[in-house]
Amino acid sequence: MKYILFFLLLAGLVSHTGVHGQTALSALKSKKPQASASSAKPNHTNVKKGLGNHEVPDVVENPKVSQAFSTLSAGNEKAAIALFDDFSDEDTDAAFGLGLAYYENDQMEEAIDALSLAIELDAENTDAYYLLGVIFAELGDFARSSEALFGLLEIEEQDADAWFLLGFLYYHDDDQESAAICLAIARDIDSDYDGEDY
C-alpha cells in the first residue's frame, strides 16, 4: 500500500509539474541532500566525465578562447589552461573553460575558483553551475552540489542532466522518494534517461 501511494504521489507530482518541474524544485529545496556518508560518486560512463551537454558553450565570441576549447578537446589540458587564463578575468566563456580544463586535469580547487568566477561574470551560466554540481558531488559535498544544481534549475528547469544528478544525490542521501521524482523529471525531459538508474 505504501508503494502504491508513493507512485500515485509521484505520478501526480510529475504530471502536475509536467516538464517544468518548478513545483518539484520548490519541494525538493526544503530537504537538500547533505554530505554523503557513503563513498558514492557519480558514475560517468562517457569520456567527458558525465558532462552531458555542458562541455563547450554554444557560441564563443573570442577566437582565442575558441582555440583554447579546441586545445582542450584535443586533450591538452595544460596548454588550454594557459590559453584560458589569459582571458578568464573578463570573459565568462574563458572562465568556464578554465574551470573545465582544471577539472579535466584533476585540479578541483582551481576548477571551483574558476567556475565561481564564471558565475560572477554571468549569473546565468548554467554550464558553470552544472560543472560545480559535478565537482562537489565527486568530492562528496552533496549540499554544495545540490546548491549548484538548484541554481541551474532556477535558470533552466528543462536541464535533464541536472535533474538526473540531483536525483543521484538524493538517492545516495537515502531519500529514494526525492530521487525518484528527479529521475522521473529527467526522463520526462529527455528519453535518453529512460534506461538509466542510480
C-alpha positions in Angstrom: 0.0 0.0 0.0 2.9 2.4 0.9 4.4 1.9 -2.6 1.1 2.4 -4.3 0.6 5.8 -2.5 4.2 6.7 -3.3 3.7 6.0 -7.1 0.4 7.9 -7.1 2.1 10.8 -5.4 5.0 10.6 -7.9 2.7 10.4 -10.9 0.6 13.3 -9.7 3.6 15.5 -9.0 5.3 14.8 -12.3 2.1 15.2 -14.3 1.2 18.3 -12.4 4.6 19.9 -13.0 4.9 18.4 -16.5 8.3 19.1 -17.9 8.5 22.3 -15.9 9.5 20.9 -12.6 9.2 24.2 -10.6 6.8 22.7 -8.1 9.1 19.7 -7.6 12.1 22.0 -7.4 10.5 24.1 -4.6 9.5 21.0 -2.6 13.0 19.4 -3.0 14.8 22.5 -1.9 13.4 22.1 1.6 15.2 18.7 2.0 18.5 19.4 0.5 21.0 16.4 0.5 23.9 16.7 2.9 27.4 15.4 2.5 27.3 11.7 1.8 28.4 9.2 4.5 28.9 6.7 1.7 31.7 6.8 -0.8 29.2 7.1 -3.7 30.4 9.2 -6.5 28.6 9.9 -9.9 29.4 7.0 -12.3 30.3 8.7 -15.5 30.2 6.3 -18.4 31.2 8.8 -21.1 34.7 10.1 -21.9 34.0 13.6 -20.7 33.2 12.6 -17.1 29.4 12.8 -17.4 29.3 16.4 -18.5 26.4 15.8 -20.9 25.6 18.9 -22.9 27.7 21.1 -20.6 31.1 20.9 -22.3 31.5 23.9 -24.7 29.4 27.0 -24.9 27.2 27.2 -28.0 28.8 30.4 -29.1 32.3 31.5 -28.2 32.9 35.1 -29.4 36.6 35.4 -28.7 38.6 33.4 -31.3 41.5 32.8 -28.9 39.1 31.4 -26.3 37.6 29.2 -29.1 41.1 28.0 -29.8 41.5 27.1 -26.2 38.4 25.0 -26.3 39.8 23.2 -29.3 43.1 22.6 -27.5 41.2 21.2 -24.5 39.1 18.9 -26.8 42.4 17.6 -28.2 43.3 16.5 -24.7 46.0 19.1 -23.9 44.6 20.5 -20.6 47.8 22.3 -19.5 48.1 24.3 -22.8 44.3 25.0 -22.6 44.7 26.3 -19.0 47.4 28.8 -20.2 45.2 30.0 -23.0 42.0 30.3 -21.0 43.9 32.0 -18.1 44.8 35.0 -20.4 41.1 35.9 -20.7 39.3 34.4 -17.7 39.1 37.6 -15.6 36.7 39.3 -18.0 35.4 36.6 -20.3 32.8 34.2 -18.9 33.5 31.6 -21.6 37.2 31.7 -20.7 36.4 31.4 -17.0 34.2 28.4 -17.7 36.8 26.9 -20.0 39.5 27.4 -17.4 37.3 25.6 -14.8 36.6 22.7 -17.2 40.3 22.4 -18.1 41.3 22.4 -14.4 38.6 19.7 -13.8 39.8 17.5 -16.6 43.3 18.0 -15.2 42.1 16.9 -11.7 42.8 20.3 -10.1 39.4 20.5 -8.3 40.1 23.6 -6.1 41.3 25.6 -9.0 38.3 24.4 -11.0 35.9 25.6 -8.3 37.5 29.0 -8.2 37.4 29.4 -12.0 33.7 28.3 -12.2 32.7 30.6 -9.3 34.3 33.4 -11.3 32.4 32.4 -14.4 29.1 32.7 -12.4 30.2 36.1 -11.0 30.7 37.3 -14.6 27.4 35.7 -15.8 24.9 34.7 -13.1 23.0 32.6 -15.7 26.0 30.4 -16.8 24.2 27.1 -16.5 27.3 25.2 -17.7 29.3 26.5 -14.8 26.6 25.7 -12.3 26.4 22.1 -13.6 30.1 21.5 -13.5 30.2 22.8 -10.0 27.5 20.3 -9.2 29.5 17.5 -10.7 32.7 18.5 -8.9 31.1 18.9 -5.5 29.3 15.5 -6.0 32.6 13.9 -6.8 34.1 15.4 -3.7 31.2 14.1 -1.6 29.9 17.5 -0.7 26.3 16.8 -1.6 24.9 20.0 0.0 27.1 22.3 -2.2 26.5 20.1 -5.2 22.7 20.4 -4.8 23.0 24.1 -4.2 24.7 24.5 -7.6 22.2 22.3 -9.3 19.3 24.2 -7.7 20.9 27.4 -9.1 21.0 25.9 -12.5 17.4 24.6 -12.4 16.1 28.0 -11.3 17.5 29.4 -14.6 16.8 26.4 -16.9 14.3 24.0 -15.5 14.5 21.8 -18.6 18.0 20.5 -17.9 17.7 16.7 -17.7 21.4 16.3 -16.7 20.9 18.5 -13.7 17.7 16.7 -12.6 19.5 13.3 -13.0 22.5 14.3 -11.0 20.2 15.9 -8.3 18.4 12.6 -8.1 21.7 10.8 -7.7 22.5 13.0 -4.7 19.1 12.3 -3.1 19.4 8.5 -3.8 22.8 8.3 -2.0 21.5 10.5 0.8 18.8 7.8 1.4 15.9 9.9 0.1 14.6 7.5 -2.5 11.3 9.4 -2.9 13.1 12.6 -3.9 15.5 10.6 -6.1 12.5 9.0 -7.9 10.9 12.4 -8.5 14.1 13.8 -10.0 14.6 10.7 -12.2 11.0 10.9 -13.5 11.5 14.6 -14.4 14.8 13.8 -16.2 13.1 11.0 -18.1 10.2 13.3 -19.0 12.6 15.9 -20.4 15.0 13.5 -22.2 14.1 10.0 -23.2 17.8 9.1 -23.2 17.4 8.7 -19.4 14.7 6.0 -19.8 17.2 3.2 -19.2 19.2 5.0 -16.6 19.0 4.4 -12.8 21.1 5.1 -9.7 
